[in-house]
Amino acid sequence: MVMERWLFVVNPVAGKGKAARRWNRYYRHLATLGKHWDVYHTKSPGDATWIAKKTVEDRAADVVVAVGGDGTIHEVIQGLAGSSIALGILPAGTGNDLARYFGIKKGLRAIRQLQGAIKRQVDLVQTQNGVFINIAGTGFDAWVARHVNNSVWLKRWGPFGYVVGVAIQLLFFRPQRVDIEVDGALYTYRSAWLVALGNGSTYAGGMRILPHATMEDGELDLCVVDGLSKPEFCLIFPKVFTGKHVGHPSVHLHRGKRICIHPATPWPVHADGEVLPQETMEAMVWPGSLTVLCPAP
Ligand SMILES: Nc1ncnc2c1ncn2[C@@H]1O[C@H](COP(=O)(O)OP(=O)(O)OP(=O)(O)O)[C@@H](O)[C@H]1O
């Protein structure tokens, strides 16, 4: 039997350096996988996309394992989308929402899970700027993400930095009109706080914004929070951690294959935790376009 070739793509800065430290422990145990393996350490943002695309072009591996967080996975899938090369995940980021979705554990348990992993075909979401796998959106959360990403101090403070970012945005944020098209049907929200759409259920380290979303149904889930005062928003916001915001009259859910979001004035857009260089979102589900190594049930 021909031995599979696995490429590990390590983002040394993921998890504020956690990925580099974890890799130093992980690689001693890779012989137990019984694969030919190689490693690539990323040198800058975007490098993981470059190596994933090159791996697909050269057919240089059967599996590419992202060692990092959701941003590293986001970069790797830009190359793997639509190919037969599978994605593996060794979680070493800050939020690790994708590892959480697939039931992938942290530390050496993740290596043991890779040993007996099964392959699942999951949907990706095609946008004007490549693909994403988990959740994208615009509005309040995107402003917080942009603010924290642009601030050396807030970034350094980790989760506390996000709390400060939320507090600052609460002072300055103004809801606005957002027009949304779902499979040709038009919806207008006159005072939208945020719009989240995607495939996975959690973002930002466990917030269950799309609690019913799955990556294998060929559809996108959409959540719009609209028409709340600031005090009301502050009351509802904590419910997102348990998914209990769903059911509130100001929380609107939709499902479809093609979703376009047009805010009245430009808002930042995020996807898989990365702030994107675009101000509208045109998203289309791409069913079964990624193979993922997942823990056996
Ligand atoms: N060598 C590098 N130097 C600097 N930045 C890098 C390098 N390699 C990758 N990056 C960037 O690091 C960023 C963060 O990576 P990642 O999202 O995986 O970690 P995280 O933010 O800690 O985790 P999570 O997204 O799960 O919260 C990505 O935006 C990626 O572009």
Boltz pocket constraint, residues with backbone or C-beta under 6 A from the ligand:
constraints:
  - pocket:
      binder: B
      contacts: [[A, 10], [A, 11], [A, 12], [A, 13], [A, 14], [A, 15], [A, 16], [A, 42], [A, 43], [A, 44], [A, 45], [A, 46], [A, 47], [A, 68], [A, 69], [A, 70], [A, 71], [A, 72], [A, 73], [A, 75], [A, 92], [A, 93], [A, 94], [A, 95], [A, 96], [A, 97], [A, 272], [A, 273], [A, 274]]
      max_distance: 6.0
